[in-house]
Amino acid sequence: GPVQDLVDRAERLVISPDGALHYLPFEVLLTDDRGGTSCRDLPFLIRSKVVSVTPSASVLARVRSRKPAPERGSWLLVGDPVLVKGSEADMFAHAAGAADLPPLPFASAEMAALAGLAPSGGATILRRTDATVRNLRSAGGREAYAQVHFATHGLLNESRPRYSGLVLSPDPEDGSTGFLSVSDVFGLGLDCDQVVLAACASGLGRHVGGEGLVGLTRSFMFAGARSVVASLWHVSGEATALVMEDYYRRLAGAERDRALALALVKRAMIEGRAGRLTGDLDTAHPAFWAAFVLSGEGGG
């Protein structure tokens, strides 16, 4: 039909999903019915198209109108927080249907690796006791960043979306509990090309009306991000590090097209060119790469 013809001719697809389709990574759809003996043989959509999503057309128009960060702008890396049992973050986790917050064994190494990839602008790192809401606000207000990366837990409350957020460290100086709620994010005043939420299931929000997704993705766009990469489900720390290091390596090089860079990472995972996972797990399986979805302006 006419829609299929348009899709076939397009090099990239920008999708504004509705309802339960927010939970579907469209890149795993198959472009034909040929089978295969492994995931590496399957014709996933991502192998031929660059795919991104947007909460709505109005949100996409807004983020596209923003001025990009400097060509070699600095990166802000936030994560590996101090996790306190019984804290407000723990209570929010339970309210969202999660158990106690587990440790983040790969977060510190992930941030160190990304800092080593940062371009000439360098990287500001907020980790452990420095990864507080107050320090984030201060750093976010100082300059425009090319990338803002969070290596921490994302908590999603589907019944009360306002209580979704990211886990940071408690701050004894101002009494902050270390929970960065959606409401807090709206007031951050970030100026950045992209926010990456390398967190457990940080991309799922609640569908309301025509404006689509209410969640961390949209709140960061309203806070100043031109695009947001978030995960739709829990991905192991090892696989997350594999995806993120390859992604940032491409962004630190000549690749300014964020959506294309992420597509190239996923194609490398499918083709077995992205490195190895413990136990020789198959990186071509969508469980390891399809969770990471780019929303907003892809940069192409």
One Martini backbone bead per residue (centre of mass of N, CA, C, O) as a GRO file, in nm:
protein
  300
    1GLY     BB    1   0.101   0.031   0.001
    2PRO     BB    2   0.157   0.366   0.053
    3VAL     BB    3   0.299   0.335   0.328
    4GLN     BB    4   0.505   0.119   0.247
    5ASP     BB    5   0.642   0.293   0.031
    6LEU     BB    6   0.745   0.512   0.225
    7VAL     BB    7   0.912   0.327   0.407
    8ASP     BB    8   1.099   0.211   0.187
    9ARG     BB    9   1.225   0.503   0.108
   10ALA     BB   10   1.316   0.548   0.383
   11GLU     BB   11   1.590   0.600   0.609
   12ARG     BB   12   1.395   0.726   0.831
   13LEU     BB   13   1.216   0.693   1.150
   14VAL     BB   14   0.944   0.873   1.307
   15ILE     BB   15   0.778   0.786   1.610
   16SER     BB   16   0.434   0.816   1.745
   17PRO     BB   17   0.320   0.664   1.996
   18ASP     BB   18   0.048   0.461   2.140
   19GLY     BB   19   0.012   0.357   2.428
   20ALA     BB   20   0.140   0.038   2.430
   21LEU     BB   21   0.359   0.125   2.206
   22HIS     BB   22   0.573   0.238   2.405
   23TYR     BB   23   0.676  -0.076   2.460
   24LEU     BB   24   0.777  -0.078   2.158
   25PRO     BB   25   1.048  -0.182   1.968
   26PHE     BB   26   1.047  -0.124   1.634
   27GLU     BB   27   1.332  -0.249   1.548
   28VAL     BB   28   1.226  -0.564   1.572
   29LEU     BB   29   1.096  -0.561   1.326
   30LEU     BB   30   1.015  -0.733   1.035
   31THR     BB   31   1.066  -0.696   0.677
   32ASP     BB   32   1.032  -1.012   0.658
   33ASP     BB   33   0.968  -1.385   0.633
   34ARG     BB   34   1.243  -1.466   0.684
   35GLY     BB   35   1.442  -1.679   0.832
   36GLY     BB   36   1.640  -1.839   1.103
   37THR     BB   37   1.887  -1.972   1.334
   38SER     BB   38   1.930  -1.666   1.422
   39CYS     BB   39   1.936  -1.337   1.505
   40ARG     BB   40   2.154  -1.265   1.286
   41ASP     BB   41   1.941  -1.346   1.040
   42LEU     BB   42   1.745  -1.124   1.097
   43PRO     BB   43   1.520  -0.861   0.959
   44PHE     BB   44   1.562  -0.604   1.109
   45LEU     BB   45   1.479  -0.278   1.088
   46ILE     BB   46   1.762  -0.157   1.189
   47ARG     BB   47   1.926  -0.263   0.929
   48SER     BB   48   1.766  -0.026   0.728
   49LYS     BB   49   1.690   0.174   0.971
   50VAL     BB   50   1.638   0.482   1.126
   51VAL     BB   51   1.523   0.502   1.469
   52SER     BB   52   1.270   0.707   1.624
   53VAL     BB   53   1.110   0.901   1.882
   54THR     BB   54   0.798   1.071   1.994
   55PRO     BB   55   0.557   1.199   2.191
   56SER     BB   56   0.527   1.442   1.974
   57ALA     BB   57   0.517   1.686   1.739
   58SER     BB   58   0.549   1.928   1.935
   59VAL     BB   59   0.805   1.830   2.078
   60LEU     BB   60   0.986   1.805   1.829
   61ALA     BB   61   0.970   2.104   1.746
   62ARG     BB   62   1.096   2.216   2.003
   63VAL     BB   63   1.378   2.067   1.999
   64ARG     BB   64   1.460   2.163   1.707
   65SER     BB   65   1.479   2.481   1.793
   66ARG     BB   66   1.736   2.425   1.931
   67LYS     BB   67   2.050   2.485   2.015
   68PRO     BB   68   2.331   2.349   1.976
   69ALA     BB   69   2.599   2.238   2.092
   70PRO     BB   70   2.906   2.239   2.091
   71GLU     BB   71   3.099   2.046   1.899
   72ARG     BB   72   3.310   1.996   2.173
   73GLY     BB   73   3.151   1.942   2.411
   74SER     BB   74   3.085   1.862   2.715
   75TRP     BB   75   3.050   1.624   2.981
   76LEU     BB   76   2.793   1.475   3.195
   77LEU     BB   77   2.852   1.257   3.478
   78VAL     BB   78   2.600   1.054   3.649
   79GLY     BB   79   2.656   0.838   3.944
   80ASP     BB   80   2.705   0.597   4.160
   81PRO     BB   81   2.539   0.598   4.414
   82VAL     BB   82   2.435   0.625   4.735
   83LEU     BB   83   2.284   0.352   4.896
   84VAL     BB   84   2.001   0.376   5.117
   85LYS     BB   85   1.847   0.206   5.343
   86GLY     BB   86   1.524   0.347   5.381
   87SER     BB   87   1.493   0.550   5.183
   88GLU     BB   88   1.312   0.731   4.967
   89ALA     BB   89   1.399   0.565   4.724
   90ASP     BB   90   1.303   0.297   4.841
   91MET     BB   91   1.004   0.382   4.864
   92PHE     BB   92   0.966   0.439   4.562
   93ALA     BB   93   1.033   0.155   4.470
   94HIS     BB   94   0.796   0.016   4.615
   95ALA     BB   95   0.570   0.190   4.480
   96ALA     BB   96   0.673   0.077   4.184
   97GLY     BB   97   0.731  -0.249   4.244
   98ALA     BB   98   1.004  -0.271   4.382
   99ALA     BB   99   1.276  -0.352   4.521
  100ASP     BB  100   1.547  -0.326   4.649
  101LEU     BB  101   1.825  -0.158   4.579
  102PRO     BB  102   2.074  -0.242   4.391
  103PRO     BB  103   2.366  -0.257   4.297
  104LEU     BB  104   2.629  -0.084   4.075
  105PRO     BB  105   2.897  -0.242   3.946
  106PHE     BB  106   2.928  -0.075   3.648
  107ALA     BB  107   2.914   0.238   3.685
  108SER     BB  108   3.206   0.333   3.737
  109ALA     BB  109   3.337   0.211   3.481
  110GLU     BB  110   3.153   0.350   3.280
  111MET     BB  111   3.234   0.644   3.351
  112ALA     BB  112   3.539   0.615   3.301
  113ALA     BB  113   3.519   0.535   3.004
  114LEU     BB  114   3.366   0.790   2.908
  115ALA     BB  115   3.576   1.000   2.999
  116GLY     BB  116   3.796   0.884   2.794
  117LEU     BB  117   3.601   0.980   2.535
  118ALA     BB  118   3.609   1.263   2.565
  119PRO     BB  119   3.646   1.544   2.437
  120SER     BB  120   3.802   1.848   2.463
  121GLY     BB  121   3.586   1.942   2.688
  122GLY     BB  122   3.533   1.708   2.857
  123ALA     BB  123   3.457   1.594   3.204
  124THR     BB  124   3.196   1.578   3.438
  125ILE     BB  125   3.197   1.421   3.767
  126LEU     BB  126   2.920   1.254   3.944
  127ARG     BB  127   2.997   1.063   4.235
  128ARG     BB  128   2.856   0.941   4.485
  129THR     BB  129   2.855   1.205   4.701
  130ASP     BB  130   2.834   1.401   4.434
  131ALA     BB  131   2.546   1.265   4.344
  132THR     BB  132   2.352   1.531   4.357
  133VAL     BB  133   2.106   1.751   4.310
  134ARG     BB  134   2.268   2.007   4.368
  135ASN     BB  135   2.510   1.946   4.175
  136LEU     BB  136   2.340   1.920   3.922
  137ARG     BB  137   2.228   2.206   3.915
  138SER     BB  138   2.501   2.348   3.908
  139ALA     BB  139   2.617   2.214   3.651
  140GLY     BB  140   2.371   2.275   3.456
  141GLY     BB  141   2.410   2.605   3.490
  142ARG     BB  142   2.708   2.656   3.360
  143GLU     BB  143   2.657   2.479   3.084
  144ALA     BB  144   2.685   2.339   2.774
  145TYR     BB  145   2.601   2.012   2.670
  146ALA     BB  146   2.633   1.731   2.482
  147GLN     BB  147   2.634   1.537   2.748
  148VAL     BB  148   2.403   1.351   2.967
  149HIS     BB  149   2.487   1.101   3.213
  150PHE     BB  150   2.310   0.819   3.361
  151ALA     BB  151   2.429   0.588   3.630
  152THR     BB  152   2.126   0.459   3.729
  153HIS     BB  153   1.833   0.443   3.877
  154GLY     BB  154   1.503   0.382   3.756
  155LEU     BB  155   1.179   0.505   3.858
  156LEU     BB  156   0.847   0.363   3.805
  157ASN     BB  157   0.513   0.511   3.826
  158GLU     BB  158   0.224   0.431   3.673
  159SER     BB  159  -0.001   0.553   3.874
  160ARG     BB  160   0.236   0.787   3.965
  161PRO     BB  161   0.436   0.967   3.767
  162ARG     BB  162   0.552   1.190   3.964
  163TYR     BB  163   0.715   0.936   4.122
  164SER     BB  164   0.921   0.944   3.925
  165GLY     BB  165   1.285   0.859   3.880
  166LEU     BB  166   1.608   0.925   4.016
  167VAL     BB  167   1.898   0.795   4.171
  168LEU     BB  168   2.068   0.953   4.422
  169SER     BB  169   2.240   1.120   4.659
  170PRO     BB  170   2.254   1.212   4.956
  171ASP     BB  171   2.226   1.546   5.132
  172PRO     BB  172   2.332   1.683   5.428
  173GLU     BB  173   2.329   1.995   5.364
  174ASP     BB  174   1.999   1.992   5.250
  175GLY     BB  175   1.836   1.706   5.301
  176SER     BB  176   1.852   1.533   5.067
  177THR     BB  177   1.751   1.206   4.949
  178GLY     BB  178   1.820   1.147   4.621
  179PHE     BB  179   1.551   1.219   4.462
  180LEU     BB  180   1.473   1.251   4.112
  181SER     BB  181   1.209   1.388   4.002
  182VAL     BB  182   1.011   1.492   3.758
  183SER     BB  183   0.973   1.773   3.882
  184ASP     BB  184   1.277   1.831   3.908
  185VAL     BB  185   1.352   1.811   3.609
  186PHE     BB  186   1.184   2.053   3.500
  187GLY     BB  187   1.390   2.252   3.690
  188LEU     BB  188   1.695   2.228   3.581
  189GLY     BB  189   1.799   2.378   3.315
  190LEU     BB  190   1.908   2.244   3.070
  191ASP     BB  191   2.192   2.238   2.819
  192CYS     BB  192   2.144   1.986   2.572
  193ASP     BB  193   2.157   1.739   2.338
  194GLN     BB  194   2.183   1.492   2.563
  195VAL     BB  195   2.015   1.227   2.736
  196VAL     BB  196   2.129   0.947   2.937
  197LEU     BB  197   1.952   0.645   3.056
  198ALA     BB  198   2.137   0.400   3.227
  199ALA     BB  199   1.858   0.245   3.321
  200CYS     BB  200   1.605   0.089   3.473
  201ALA     BB  201   1.331   0.138   3.307
  202SER     BB  202   1.323   0.471   3.217
  203GLY     BB  203   1.102   0.502   2.959
  204LEU     BB  204   0.840   0.444   3.120
  205GLY     BB  205   0.519   0.569   3.122
  206ARG     BB  206   0.224   0.766   3.083
  207HIS     BB  207  -0.065   0.772   2.906
  208VAL     BB  208  -0.183   1.098   2.776
  209GLY     BB  209  -0.344   1.167   2.539
  210GLY     BB  210  -0.184   1.341   2.270
  211GLU     BB  211   0.106   1.381   2.424
  212GLY     BB  212   0.165   1.110   2.557
  213LEU     BB  213   0.443   1.095   2.734
  214VAL     BB  214   0.483   1.049   3.088
  215GLY     BB  215   0.818   1.119   3.185
  216LEU     BB  216   1.150   1.136   3.173
  217THR     BB  217   1.180   1.200   2.879
  218ARG     BB  218   0.997   1.458   2.872
  219SER     BB  219   1.123   1.616   3.107
  220PHE     BB  220   1.405   1.651   2.972
  221MET     BB  221   1.306   1.811   2.731
  222PHE     BB  222   1.188   2.048   2.901
  223ALA     BB  223   1.477   2.101   3.042
  224GLY     BB  224   1.672   2.093   2.740
  225ALA     BB  225   1.667   1.845   2.570
  226ARG     BB  226   1.691   1.715   2.240
  227SER     BB  227   1.758   1.426   2.362
  228VAL     BB  228   1.668   1.074   2.453
  229VAL     BB  229   1.810   0.795   2.620
  230ALA     BB  230   1.625   0.494   2.691
  231SER     BB  231   1.501   0.226   2.882
  232LEU     BB  232   1.247  -0.034   2.868
  233TRP     BB  233   1.447  -0.228   3.024
  234HIS     BB  234   1.630  -0.448   3.178
  235VAL     BB  235   1.987  -0.429   3.163
  236SER     BB  236   2.271  -0.537   3.189
  237GLY     BB  237   2.560  -0.391   3.282
  238GLU     BB  238   2.736  -0.518   3.061
  239ALA     BB  239   2.559  -0.449   2.813
  240THR     BB  240   2.538  -0.147   2.862
  241ALA     BB  241   2.843  -0.087   2.840
  242LEU     BB  242   2.874  -0.186   2.550
  243VAL     BB  243   2.679   0.017   2.420
  244MET     BB  244   2.785   0.290   2.538
  245GLU     BB  245   3.080   0.285   2.444
  246ASP     BB  246   3.016   0.274   2.142
  247TYR     BB  247   2.839   0.523   2.124
  248TYR     BB  248   3.050   0.735   2.236
  249ARG     BB  249   3.271   0.678   2.034
  250ARG     BB  250   3.109   0.790   1.795
  251LEU     BB  251   3.048   1.077   1.916
  252ALA     BB  252   3.360   1.152   1.957
  253GLY     BB  253   3.382   1.157   1.677
  254ALA     BB  254   3.223   1.222   1.365
  255GLU     BB  255   2.942   1.152   1.497
  256ARG     BB  256   2.638   1.361   1.507
  257ASP     BB  257   2.437   1.126   1.462
  258ARG     BB  258   2.260   0.977   1.701
  259ALA     BB  259   2.070   0.777   1.561
  260LEU     BB  260   2.287   0.644   1.386
  261ALA     BB  261   2.480   0.556   1.608
  262LEU     BB  262   2.278   0.362   1.745
  263ALA     BB  263   2.229   0.185   1.497
  264LEU     BB  264   2.526   0.091   1.465
  265VAL     BB  265   2.543  -0.052   1.735
  266LYS     BB  266   2.315  -0.259   1.682
  267ARG     BB  267   2.443  -0.385   1.432
  268ALA     BB  268   2.696  -0.484   1.581
  269MET     BB  269   2.547  -0.670   1.774
  270ILE     BB  270   2.414  -0.852   1.558
  271GLU     BB  271   2.711  -0.910   1.408
  272GLY     BB  272   2.942  -0.942   1.641
  273ARG     BB  273   3.118  -0.635   1.676
  274ALA     BB  274   3.088  -0.540   2.012
  275GLY     BB  275   3.160  -0.791   2.164
  276ARG     BB  276   3.156  -0.962   2.481
  277LEU     BB  277   2.984  -1.188   2.686
  278THR     BB  278   2.925  -1.354   2.944
  279GLY     BB  279   2.889  -1.679   2.827
  280ASP     BB  280   2.838  -1.616   2.525
  281LEU     BB  281   2.625  -1.427   2.469
  282ASP     BB  282   2.394  -1.310   2.238
  283THR     BB  283   2.408  -0.990   2.102
  284ALA     BB  284   2.166  -1.027   1.887
  285HIS     BB  285   1.975  -1.011   2.102
  286PRO     BB  286   1.729  -0.782   2.186
  287ALA     BB  287   1.775  -0.775   2.498
  288PHE     BB  288   2.064  -0.603   2.455
  289TRP     BB  289   1.949  -0.346   2.242
  290ALA     BB  290   1.629  -0.261   2.219
  291ALA     BB  291   1.583  -0.081   2.481
  292PHE     BB  292   1.731   0.150   2.330
  293VAL     BB  293   1.579   0.474   2.302
  294LEU     BB  294   1.525   0.744   2.083
  295SER     BB  295   1.428   1.076   2.167
  296GLY     BB  296   1.376   1.311   1.930
  297GLU     BB  297   1.661   1.460   1.821
  298GLY     BB  298   1.897   1.285   1.622
  299GLY     BB  299   2.096   1.484   1.423
  300GLY     BB  300   2.040   1.449   1.091
   0.00000   0.00000   0.00000
